[in-house]
């Protein structure tokens, strides 16, 4: 096994999971949903006349789908302000006519909701404790708002474990694009062969890491079959704790 100098982690569904059942409740068309829209709608409705909760909820969900379709074209990140622009478009609102500061306030409130429901994956504290004195650690995350990634790491007490926190909205490109990995190598001053990448997505994490010459550990707690059309991982982990056995 190669002598790695650094271990790079994906963030969401690898180290942290959003428990969406803990999001605030909202009634839409006679049914209860869990969504940050429960908090966003009163703020938006106060300054956007005639806005209904149903229209705002539908546009907010559609903006996610619009952003995902755009990202799939070339893996360019759609940062949070741009995604909220998709929401305004769905509502038939000219983004240029949105009151100053509203988008920033909506993003801040939405991201606070997500941070509140972020939970650690089992075994994470013990693994990071073991890795801390043995490897340089970095985080490579697809996410549209860096302050939330850093906020979650800080509130979980692990921000200082990572020498580099590289998030796609700042880089401009998402995994599996080589650019976000190369940015991380540059910040650490290492090469691809010096690093092991750990992530849960075969198409994004494993394929992206293998595409730049890194070894990859696939975090697969569900015991799923790995897609045959993708380059296979070097290691498969059903628990985060399994990484220690790989590295010892």
C-alpha positions as a Markdown table, in Angstrom:
| # | Residue | x | y | z |
|---|---|---|---|---|
| 1 | Unk | 0.0 | 0.0 | 0.0 |
| 2 | Unk | 1.3 | 3.5 | -0.8 |
| 3 | Unk | 2.6 | 5.6 | 2.1 |
| 4 | Unk | 0.1 | 8.4 | 2.0 |
| 5 | Unk | 1.0 | 11.8 | 3.3 |
| 6 | Unk | -2.6 | 13.2 | 3.4 |
| 7 | Unk | -6.1 | 12.0 | 3.7 |
| 8 | Unk | -8.8 | 14.0 | 1.9 |
| 9 | Unk | -12.5 | 13.7 | 2.9 |
| 10 | Unk | -15.8 | 14.5 | 1.3 |
| 11 | Unk | -18.1 | 16.4 | 3.7 |
| 12 | Unk | -21.8 | 15.5 | 3.3 |
| 13 | Unk | -22.9 | 11.9 | 3.8 |
| 14 | Unk | -19.3 | 11.0 | 4.6 |
| 15 | Unk | -18.5 | 13.0 | 7.7 |
| 16 | Unk | -21.8 | 14.9 | 8.2 |
| 17 | Unk | -25.4 | 14.1 | 7.3 |
| 18 | Unk | -28.4 | 16.4 | 7.2 |
| 19 | Unk | -31.2 | 15.1 | 9.2 |
| 20 | Unk | -34.0 | 16.7 | 7.2 |
| 21 | Unk | -36.7 | 15.3 | 9.6 |
| 22 | Unk | -35.5 | 18.0 | 12.0 |
| 23 | Unk | -36.1 | 20.9 | 9.6 |
| 24 | Unk | -39.1 | 23.1 | 10.6 |
| 25 | Unk | -42.5 | 21.9 | 9.6 |
| 26 | Unk | -44.6 | 23.7 | 7.0 |
| 27 | Unk | -48.1 | 23.0 | 5.6 |
| 28 | Unk | -48.2 | 23.1 | 1.8 |
| 29 | Unk | -51.4 | 22.2 | -0.1 |
| 30 | Unk | -52.8 | 20.4 | 2.9 |
| 31 | Unk | -49.8 | 18.3 | 3.7 |
| 32 | Unk | -46.9 | 18.8 | 6.2 |
| 33 | Unk | -43.4 | 19.1 | 4.7 |
| 34 | Unk | -40.1 | 19.7 | 6.4 |
| 35 | Unk | -38.2 | 22.6 | 4.8 |
| 36 | Unk | -36.3 | 25.8 | 5.6 |
| 37 | Unk | -39.1 | 27.5 | 3.6 |
| 38 | Unk | -41.0 | 27.5 | 6.9 |
| 39 | Unk | -38.6 | 30.3 | 8.0 |
| 40 | Unk | -37.8 | 31.8 | 4.6 |
| 41 | Unk | -41.4 | 32.4 | 3.5 |
| 42 | Unk | -42.3 | 35.1 | 6.1 |
| 43 | Unk | -39.2 | 37.0 | 5.3 |
| 44 | Unk | -39.8 | 36.8 | 1.5 |
| 45 | Unk | -43.5 | 37.5 | 1.7 |
| 46 | Unk | -42.9 | 40.7 | 3.7 |
| 47 | Unk | -41.2 | 42.3 | 0.7 |
| 48 | Unk | -42.5 | 40.4 | -2.3 |
| 49 | Unk | -46.2 | 41.3 | -2.6 |
| 50 | Unk | -48.7 | 38.6 | -3.5 |
| 51 | Unk | -46.4 | 35.7 | -2.8 |
| 52 | Unk | -48.1 | 32.5 | -1.7 |
| 53 | Unk | -46.4 | 29.8 | 0.4 |
| 54 | Unk | -47.2 | 27.2 | -2.2 |
| 55 | Unk | -45.7 | 29.2 | -5.0 |
| 56 | Unk | -42.6 | 29.9 | -3.0 |
| 57 | Unk | -42.1 | 26.3 | -1.9 |
| 58 | Unk | -42.5 | 25.0 | -5.4 |
| 59 | Unk | -40.1 | 27.6 | -6.8 |
| 60 | Unk | -37.6 | 26.9 | -4.1 |
| 61 | Unk | -37.6 | 23.2 | -4.8 |
| 62 | Unk | -37.4 | 23.8 | -8.5 |
| 63 | Unk | -34.4 | 26.0 | -8.1 |
| 64 | Unk | -32.5 | 23.0 | -6.7 |
| 65 | Unk | -33.4 | 20.9 | -9.8 |
| 66 | Unk | -32.5 | 23.8 | -12.1 |
| 67 | Unk | -29.1 | 24.1 | -10.4 |
| 68 | Unk | -28.4 | 20.4 | -10.5 |
| 69 | Unk | -29.2 | 20.3 | -14.3 |
| 70 | Unk | -26.8 | 23.2 | -14.8 |
| 71 | Unk | -24.1 | 21.6 | -12.7 |
| 72 | Unk | -24.3 | 18.4 | -14.7 |
| 73 | Unk | -23.3 | 20.1 | -17.9 |
| 74 | Unk | -19.7 | 20.8 | -17.1 |
| 75 | Unk | -19.4 | 20.5 | -13.2 |
| 76 | Unk | -19.4 | 24.3 | -12.8 |
| 77 | Unk | -20.7 | 25.2 | -9.4 |
| 78 | Unk | -23.9 | 27.2 | -9.1 |
| 79 | Unk | -23.3 | 29.2 | -5.9 |
| 80 | Unk | -26.2 | 30.0 | -3.5 |
| 81 | Unk | -26.9 | 33.6 | -4.8 |
| 82 | Unk | -27.2 | 32.2 | -8.4 |
| 83 | Unk | -29.5 | 29.4 | -7.2 |
| 84 | Unk | -31.8 | 31.9 | -5.4 |
| 85 | Unk | -31.9 | 33.7 | -8.7 |
| 86 | Unk | -33.3 | 30.6 | -10.3 |
| 87 | Unk | -36.0 | 30.7 | -7.6 |
| 88 | Unk | -36.9 | 34.3 | -8.5 |
| 89 | Unk | -37.1 | 33.3 | -12.1 |
| 90 | Unk | -39.5 | 30.5 | -11.3 |
| 91 | Unk | -41.7 | 33.1 | -9.5 |
| 92 | Unk | -41.6 | 35.4 | -12.4 |
| 93 | Unk | -39.6 | 38.0 | -10.5 |
| 94 | Unk | -36.8 | 40.0 | -12.1 |
| 95 | Unk | -33.8 | 39.4 | -9.8 |
| 96 | Unk | -32.6 | 43.0 | -10.5 |
| 97 | Unk | -35.8 | 44.2 | -8.8 |
| 98 | Unk | -35.4 | 42.2 | -5.6 |
| 99 | Unk | -35.0 | 44.5 | -2.6 |
| 100 | Unk | -31.3 | 45.0 | -1.7 |
| 101 | Unk | -30.1 | 42.5 | 0.9 |
| 102 | Unk | -33.0 | 40.2 | 0.7 |
| 103 | Unk | -31.1 | 37.4 | -1.1 |
| 104 | Unk | -28.3 | 37.6 | 1.5 |
| 105 | Unk | -30.8 | 37.4 | 4.3 |
| 106 | Unk | -32.6 | 34.4 | 2.8 |
| 107 | Unk | -29.4 | 32.6 | 2.2 |
| 108 | Unk | -28.2 | 33.2 | 5.7 |
| 109 | Unk | -31.5 | 31.9 | 7.2 |
| 110 | Unk | -31.6 | 28.9 | 4.9 |
| 111 | Unk | -28.0 | 27.9 | 5.7 |
| 112 | Unk | -28.6 | 28.4 | 9.4 |
| 113 | Unk | -31.5 | 25.8 | 9.2 |
| 114 | Unk | -29.2 | 23.4 | 7.4 |
| 115 | Unk | -26.4 | 23.9 | 10.0 |
| 116 | Unk | -28.9 | 23.2 | 12.8 |
| 117 | Unk | -29.7 | 19.7 | 11.4 |
| 118 | Unk | -26.2 | 18.6 | 10.5 |
| 119 | Unk | -25.2 | 15.5 | 12.4 |
| 120 | Unk | -21.9 | 13.6 | 12.6 |
| 121 | Unk | -21.6 | 10.2 | 11.1 |
| 122 | Unk | -20.9 | 7.4 | 13.6 |
| 123 | Unk | -17.2 | 6.9 | 14.3 |
| 124 | Unk | -16.1 | 10.3 | 13.0 |
| 125 | Unk | -14.6 | 11.7 | 16.2 |
| 126 | Unk | -12.5 | 8.6 | 17.0 |
| 127 | Unk | -11.3 | 8.4 | 13.4 |
| 128 | Unk | -10.2 | 12.0 | 13.2 |
| 129 | Unk | -8.5 | 11.7 | 16.6 |
| 130 | Unk | -6.5 | 8.8 | 15.3 |
| 131 | Unk | -5.6 | 10.5 | 12.0 |
| 132 | Unk | -4.7 | 13.8 | 13.5 |
| 133 | Unk | -1.1 | 13.0 | 14.5 |
| 134 | Unk | -0.4 | 10.7 | 11.5 |
| 135 | Unk | -1.7 | 12.4 | 8.3 |
| 136 | Unk | -2.4 | 15.9 | 7.0 |
| 137 | Unk | -6.1 | 16.3 | 6.6 |
| 138 | Unk | -8.2 | 18.2 | 4.1 |
| 139 | Unk | -11.8 | 18.6 | 3.2 |
| 140 | Unk | -13.1 | 18.7 | -0.4 |
| 141 | Unk | -16.8 | 19.5 | -0.6 |
| 142 | Unk | -19.4 | 20.1 | -3.2 |
| 143 | Unk | -21.5 | 22.8 | -1.7 |
| 144 | Unk | -22.8 | 26.2 | -2.8 |
| 145 | Unk | -21.9 | 28.3 | 0.3 |
| 146 | Unk | -18.6 | 27.9 | 2.0 |
| 147 | Unk | -19.5 | 29.7 | 5.3 |
| 148 | Unk | -22.0 | 26.9 | 6.1 |
| 149 | Unk | -19.4 | 24.2 | 5.6 |
| 150 | Unk | -17.0 | 26.0 | 8.0 |
| 151 | Unk | -19.8 | 26.8 | 10.4 |
| 152 | Unk | -20.8 | 23.1 | 10.7 |
| 153 | Unk | -17.1 | 22.0 | 11.1 |
| 154 | Unk | -16.7 | 24.7 | 13.8 |
| 155 | Unk | -19.8 | 23.8 | 15.8 |
| 156 | Unk | -18.8 | 20.2 | 15.7 |
| 157 | Unk | -15.4 | 21.1 | 17.0 |
| 158 | Unk | -13.4 | 19.7 | 14.1 |
| 159 | Unk | -12.6 | 22.7 | 11.9 |
| 160 | Unk | -9.0 | 22.9 | 13.2 |
| 161 | Unk | -8.4 | 19.3 | 12.2 |
| 162 | Unk | -8.3 | 20.2 | 8.5 |
| 163 | Unk | -5.3 | 22.0 | 7.1 |
| 164 | Unk | -7.4 | 22.9 | 4.0 |
| 165 | Unk | -11.1 | 23.3 | 3.6 |
| 166 | Unk | -11.9 | 23.5 | -0.2 |
| 167 | Unk | -15.5 | 24.1 | -1.2 |
| 168 | Unk | -16.8 | 24.2 | -4.7 |
| 169 | Unk | -18.5 | 27.6 | -4.6 |
| 170 | Unk | -15.1 | 29.3 | -4.0 |
| 171 | Unk | -13.2 | 27.1 | -6.5 |
| 172 | Unk | -16.0 | 27.5 | -9.1 |
| 173 | Unk | -15.9 | 23.8 | -10.0 |
| 174 | Unk | -17.4 | 20.7 | -8.4 |
| 175 | Unk | -16.2 | 17.1 | -8.0 |
| 176 | Unk | -15.6 | 15.2 | -10.2 |
| 177 | Unk | -13.9 | 18.1 | -11.9 |
| 178 | Unk | -10.1 | 17.8 | -11.6 |
| 179 | Unk | -9.9 | 21.5 | -10.7 |
| 180 | Unk | -11.2 | 21.2 | -7.2 |
| 181 | Unk | -8.8 | 18.4 | -6.4 |
| 182 | Unk | -5.9 | 20.3 | -8.0 |
| 183 | Unk | -6.7 | 23.3 | -5.9 |
| 184 | Unk | -6.5 | 21.1 | -2.8 |
| 185 | Unk | -3.1 | 19.6 | -3.9 |
| 186 | Unk | -1.8 | 23.1 | -4.4 |
| 187 | Unk | -2.9 | 24.3 | -0.9 |
| 188 | Unk | -1.3 | 21.3 | 0.7 |
| 189 | Unk | 1.8 | 21.2 | -1.5 |
| 190 | Unk | 1.3 | 17.5 | -2.3 |
| 191 | Unk | 0.7 | 15.4 | -5.4 |
| 192 | Unk | -2.2 | 13.1 | -6.2 |
| 193 | Unk | -0.2 | 10.0 | -5.3 |
| 194 | Unk | 0.5 | 11.3 | -1.8 |
| 195 | Unk | -3.2 | 11.4 | -1.0 |
| 196 | Unk | -6.1 | 9.0 | -0.2 |
| 197 | Unk | -9.6 | 10.4 | -0.9 |
| 198 | Unk | -12.6 | 9.2 | 1.2 |
| 199 | Unk | -16.1 | 9.8 | -0.1 |
| 200 | Unk | -19.6 | 8.3 | -0.5 |
| 201 | Unk | -20.4 | 9.0 | -4.1 |
| 202 | Unk | -19.1 | 6.6 | -6.8 |
| 203 | Unk | -19.7 | 9.0 | -9.6 |
| 204 | Unk | -18.4 | 12.1 | -7.9 |
| 205 | Unk | -16.0 | 11.1 | -5.2 |
| 206 | Unk | -14.4 | 7.9 | -6.4 |
| 207 | Unk | -14.5 | 8.7 | -10.1 |
| 208 | Unk | -13.2 | 12.2 | -9.5 |
| 209 | Unk | -10.3 | 11.0 | -7.2 |
| 210 | Unk | -9.3 | 8.2 | -9.6 |
| 211 | Unk | -9.5 | 10.7 | -12.5 |
| 212 | Unk | -6.7 | 12.8 | -11.1 |
| 213 | Unk | -4.5 | 9.8 | -10.0 |
| 214 | Unk | -5.5 | 9.5 | -6.3 |
| 215 | Unk | -6.4 | 6.3 | -4.5 |
| 216 | Unk | -10.0 | 6.3 | -3.4 |
| 217 | Unk | -11.8 | 4.8 | -0.4 |
| 218 | Unk | -15.5 | 4.4 | -1.0 |
| 219 | Unk | -17.7 | 5.0 | 2.1 |
| 220 | Unk | -20.5 | 2.6 | 1.5 |
| 221 | Unk | -22.5 | 2.0 | 4.8 |
| 222 | Unk | -25.5 | 0.7 | 2.9 |
| 223 | Unk | -23.5 | -2.2 | 1.2 |
| 224 | Unk | -24.5 | -1.1 | -2.3 |
| 225 | Unk | -23.0 | -2.6 | -5.4 |
| 226 | Unk | -20.4 | -0.3 | -7.1 |
| 227 | Unk | -21.4 | 0.8 | -10.6 |
| 228 | Unk | -19.6 | -1.4 | -13.1 |
| 229 | Unk | -19.0 | 1.4 | -15.6 |
| 230 | Unk | -16.9 | 3.5 | -13.2 |
| 231 | Unk | -13.3 | 3.0 | -12.1 |
| 232 | Unk | -13.4 | 0.9 | -8.9 |
| 233 | Unk | -12.3 | 2.2 | -5.6 |
| 234 | Unk | -9.1 | 1.0 | -4.0 |
| 235 | Unk | -10.9 | 0.3 | -0.7 |
| 236 | Unk | -14.5 | 0.0 | 0.4 |
| 237 | Unk | -15.5 | 1.1 | 3.9 |
| 238 | Unk | -18.8 | 0.1 | 5.5 |
| 239 | Unk | -17.9 | 2.2 | 8.6 |
| 240 | Unk | -15.7 | 5.2 | 9.0 |
| 241 | Unk | -13.7 | 3.2 | 11.6 |
| 242 | Unk | -12.7 | 0.8 | 8.8 |
| 243 | Unk | -10.3 | 3.4 | 7.4 |
| 244 | Unk | -8.0 | 2.9 | 10.3 |
| 245 | Unk | -7.4 | -0.8 | 9.3 |
| 246 | Unk | -6.7 | 0.4 | 5.7 |
| 247 | Unk | -4.0 | 2.8 | 6.9 |
| 248 | Unk | -2.4 | 0.7 | 9.6 |
